Structures are given as C-alpha cells and as structure tokens.
Amino acid sequence: MITTHDDLPHPVPPIAYLRYKENWFFLIIDVSNDVYGMAHFNCEPGHDRARFSCNLMVRNEILKYGVQVPFPEKFAYARELGDDKLKIRFVEAHKQINMSLHSDAVDLDMSFFGYAPTYDYQNSDAANPDKPAPSEIVSFGTNQMFHHQQQAMTIAGTLKTKTGKSAGTSITLKGMGYRDHSRAMRADNFTFKHVWSFLYFPKTIFGVMSITGSLRQGMSTDSGYVHDADGTRALKDIVVTNHGDIGDNMPAKVEFRLTDVYGKPFTVIADIERRMGYVPLITEKPDSSGFLYNIIENFAPLTLKESGETGYSLVEIGYQTKKI
C-alpha cells in the first residue's frame, strides 16, 4: 500500500540497533592477597571503535582504567590487542594469555593459564533445543553470528600500586582467573537485566548466565555448564533467584538451582552481602536516548549445599536504568 509518507525517511526499526561485537572478558581473583578485578576488551567494527578497560579492587580500594580508541587496523588473528597502556597477548591457544597494564594508578604484568577445558556455549544450545537460546534475546533470533566460549584459569604475576592509600605496594599475584570470549550481533540496549557468573569450588566449576530482554520481559534465556571429576557437560535446568537487598539493586544472596543433562542437582548460594570485593563495568557510553546499563562485578563467597563445600565466585549483575 502506497502512503503519503512512503517516500520519506522512515523510523529506525529495532533490528538496526544490532551491533556486531567481539569481546574478551578476564577475571582476577586472588583471595589471599585481597585483589579482585576484571579486564574488558570490546571491539565494534561497525562503529569504528574499541573500548579497553581494567578495574581492580586492591585491598578494598578501586583502581580504574578505561579508554576508547578507533577499531584496530590489523585486527583479524592479531596476537596482541589493546592500547599503549593496557594489552593482552595470546601466547598459546587455550593455555596461556598474558596481560599488562601500565597506567597512572598501577603496574600490572600477569598471565592467565588454562585450568579447565574451554567450554563452548553452543553445547548448551544443543542440550536444550526446547528452550530459548541466548541469541533469541541478545540478537532477536535473527540467525546472525553468535559464538560464546568460557574457560576457568589460574593467574600469576606482579602488581604494584602507584596511587591511593596503597601506593607503593607490590604484590605477587597467585589465584584463580576466568576468561570469556564472544563474537555476536548484540542488541545490548534491549537487555532488561542479566546475571553472569563463574562459580568455583576446589572440585567443581560452574558457568551460569541468565538474560532477560526488554521486548519480552516474561522470557529469559538461561544456560551454563558444570565441570568436575565426571567431565564437562551442559546444564539442563537453571533457576537463578535473588534474595534480600543490600542497596544499589544488589541482592543479599543469589541462589543457583542447577541440574545437569543427566539429572544431577546442584544448589549454589552466592553471598553477595559478604562479598570480598566488587568493581563496576561500563561496557560503552550511554547512547543518544539516554539508555544506560549498569553492571557490578561481585566477588563473593559460595556454598554448595549438596556437599557443604565452600568456594568463591564472580557474580556479575546487570540492570537497565532507562526503559526502552
């Protein structure tokens, strides 16, 4: 049907907000030295930009670094990524990645070493064909590229602070780490809330995420895996529940009720109220509509109810502050 406005510029459809991104996300968890942190490498070729950031909590003091630069000219299969202060270097596939940060606040030189096998979330999709996949929420099920991998790692290196109360402190890092690598068409400004987590116990590792979109708030996508003495396998049933409130939209506890593909149940409690540390994550600048998505990285103690084991975690909680 031809209308009077047919030949004029048209309203921008929601699918136009889809943005291809390739992301690397790294976690630093050194309980013995009271050091926690994250590094984020976010690359968006369609917007000719890359954002590199690293936020650390060193003995209860937050040290932040972030920069936005043009998309790298030599990107495909590059061994290094970053700017003149924050860099990662891919040393050996699935076994070692080095990271350095030399800013006004900190000197950091460290390595991530493979601890558990790399998990590909396409295995979760295959194990749960009756449930919505993350791409249904994140990229509206448009059959665009969507790849997501994670790996538990160990860390080693040195950290020296230059500013704040701890200025001049030198620390030899040793602890657990985690890496997340994704490349996908992602409509982040249509995300309503999410929980993304790395749950570590000496004998068991979980990766769990739950995402709720703004357009279909009654529907969430939940996926994850477990790695233990029985191997690595997808989770079949995932229920993530918040309990209590400590302010700033953070719950006192997060309960993960999980069942693997063979029917084995796990109940994990993350005690956010007793978190050892936390840092903010800003994935990108607010857009022209004023949309802002808040993310807090909570490093918190864990309990596995079935066995009584204790561990620690990263529980990332995100929420939208401006409704679409």
N, C-alpha and C positions, 0 to 999 in steps of 0.2 A: 504494500500500500504506500503510495507516494503522499507525503505530507508537506505542509508549508515550511517545515523546518528540516526537511530531509537533506538539503544540500548545505546545511550549516555545520559548524563544528559540534560534535556530539559529547555528551557526558562521558567521562572516563570510566570504563567498566572495572569491576573489582579485579579481574584477571590481569589487568595492566599493572597492578602493583606487585605481581610476582617478580622476584628478583633472584637470579642465579647467584649463589654464593658458594665459595669453598672456604671451609672453616677448619681450623685446628684449635683445640682447647686442651690445656695442660693443667694438671692439679699438682700442688706441692703439699705434702702432709708430713711434717717432721714433729711428732708429738714430743719427743724427748727434748728438743730444743725450743719448743713452743713457737714454731714457724709454720705458717699456713699461707697458701697463695694460689693464684691462677694466672695463666697467660692465655691470651686470645689473639689469634691471627685470622682476620676476617677479610676476605677478598671478594670484591664485586666488580667484575669486568664491565658490566653494562652501565655502571655509574662511574667508571674510571676512578675507583678509589679502593684503598686498602686501609684497614684500621688495625694497629698493633697495640696491645696493652698488656700490662702486667701489674697486678695489685697484690701486695704482700701484707700480711699481718705478722709482724716480728715482735714477739713478747708484748702483745696487746697494743701495738702501735701500727697503724695502717700507713704504708708507703705505696704511692701510686705513680704509674707512668702510662701515658697513652698518647698516640699520635695518629693522624690521618694523612695519608700520602696518596699520590696517584697510583693506579694499578701498575704493578711491576711490568716493565717492558719484556723481560725474559722471565716468564712465569712457568710455562709447561716443563715439567720434570727438572726444575731447578733444585739443586742440593741445599740451597740456603734461602731463607725468607725472612724479611724484617727490614728495619731501617738502620741508621748508623749507631743506635743505642741498644735496641732490642732485636735479637736474632735467634733463629733456630737453624740447626744444621742436621740434615738427615744422614746419619752415618751408616747404619746398616738396617735394612728393612725389617720392621717388626722386632728389632733387637736393641737399637740404640739411637736416640735423638739427643743432641746437645743443645743447650740454650744458654744465652748470655744476655745480661742487662747491665749496662754501664751508664747510669743516669746521675742526676744531681743528688739523688737520695740513696743510691745503693750500687754496689758492685756485686754482681751475681754471675758465677760460672758453674754450670751444673750439667748433669747428664741424666736422662731417663733410660732405664734398662728394662727390657721385656721381662715380665714376671709370669703372666698367664697368657694363653693364646689370644690373638686378636679376634674379636667377635664381630661378625657382620650381621647387621640387623635385618638383612633380607631373610636370614634364617628364622627370625621371629615372625615375619610376614608369612613364610611358608608353613610354619607350625600353627598359624592362626588364620586360615583363609576365611573363616566365618566372622572375623572381627575387622573393624576399620583399621587400615594401616596408617602410620604417621603421615604418609603422602596425601591421604584423604583430607586431613586437617591442614597440613602445612602448605600444600600446593593444590588444594581443592580437587584432588583426584584427576588432574589433567593429563596423566600419563607422561609427565615430564620427568627428567632425570632426578633420581633420589637415591643417594648412597650414604650409608652411615656405618661407621666402624668405631669400636672402642677397645681399649686394652689396659689392664692393670699392669703397673710398672713399679720399679723401685727407683729411688733417686740417690744421687751422691754429688757433692760439690762443695763450693765455698760461697759464703755470703758475708759481705761487710757493709754495715750501715754508715751513712755519711751525715744524716740529719736526724733531728728529733732527740728524744731522751736517750735513745740507744746509740747515738752517733759514736762511731769508732769501734763498735762491737764486731768481732769476727766470729763466724760460726761455721763449723764443719757440718754440712748437711748430710743426714742419713735417715731415710724413711720410705714411705710409700708415695707413689705417684700414679697418675692416670692420664690417659690421652683419649681424645675424642676427635674423629676426623669425619667431616661430612661434606658432600657437594650435592647441591639440590636447588631446584626452584623453590623459594621460600617466601611466603606472604606473612612476614613477622607482624605486620601491622593489623593482621586479622587474628592474632593469638589473644585469647582471653586470660588464660593462666596456664602454668605448667609446673611440674616437678621433675627434675632430672637428678639422678643420684648414682653415686658409687658407694657401695656398702661393703666394707672389708672386715672379714674375720680371719684369724690365722689359718683356718681350714676351709673357708668358704668365701666366695666373692660373688656379689650381685651387681648387675647394672640394670636400673629400672627407670623408665620415664613415662610420664602421663601428660598428655597435652589436650587442652580444651580450646576450641576455636570460638571466635565471636559470632560467626554466622550460624553455627549450630551448637549453641551452648549446652544443649542436653546430651551431646555426644562427645565422648572423649576417646582418644586412642591411647592404649596402654601396651607397652612392650618391654621386653627385657630378657635377661639370661641369668643363669647360675653356673658357677664353675667351682667344682670341688673334687674329691677323690674319685667320683664317678664320671668325671669329664665335664665338658662344656655342653650346655643344652639350653634351648629356649624355654621361657616361662609360658605357661598356658593361661593361667588366671592371675590377674593382678588387680588388687584393690588398694588404693592409697587414700588414707583417711587422716585428716588433721584433727588434733585435739588441743583445746585451750588456746590462749592468745598471749603473746609477750609484747605486743605492740608492733607497729610498722608492718602490719599484715603478715607477721611471722607467727606460726603456731608454736605452742609449748612442746608438742611432740608430733611426730609423723609416724603413723603405723603403716607398714607394708605387709599385706597379707598376700602371699605368693604361692603358686602351685606350679611345679614344673610339668613338662609334657607327659611324664609318667605318673602324675598324680601325687607326687611327694609334696607335702605342705611345708611352708616356712612362714614364720611371723617375725618380722624385724621391727624393733622400736628405735627410732632416732630421737634422742633427747635434745631438741633444739634449745630448750630453756637452759641446759647446761653446756651449751656449745663452747668449744675450746677457742674458737676464733670465727671471724666472718669477714668477708670483703665484698664490696659492690662490684657489679659487672655492668658496664654500659656498652651495649653491642653497636650502637650507632647513634647519631644525633637525632633529636626529635624532628619529624617531618613537618611540612607546612601546615598540616591540620592540627598540630599540637600533640599528636599521638606520642605517648611515652610509655615504654615498657620497662618496669623496674625488675631487677634481678639481684638477689642476695645469695652469695655462696656461704652456706653454713657448714662449718666443720664441727661435727657433733659426735658424742659417744653413742654406741649401739648396744642393743641386747638382742640375741637370737633366742626367742622364747622356748623353742623346742629343745634346745640343748643347754641353755643357760650361758652360752658363750658371750663374751663381750668383745667389742671391736670399735671401730670408728669409721666415720663416713664424711662424704661431701653430699649435702642435700641442697641442691640449687632450687630456689623457689622464685618463680616469676609471676608477675601480675600486671594487668593493664590499668593505667590510671586515667585514661581518656577512652570512653566507649565510642566505638565506630558508629 
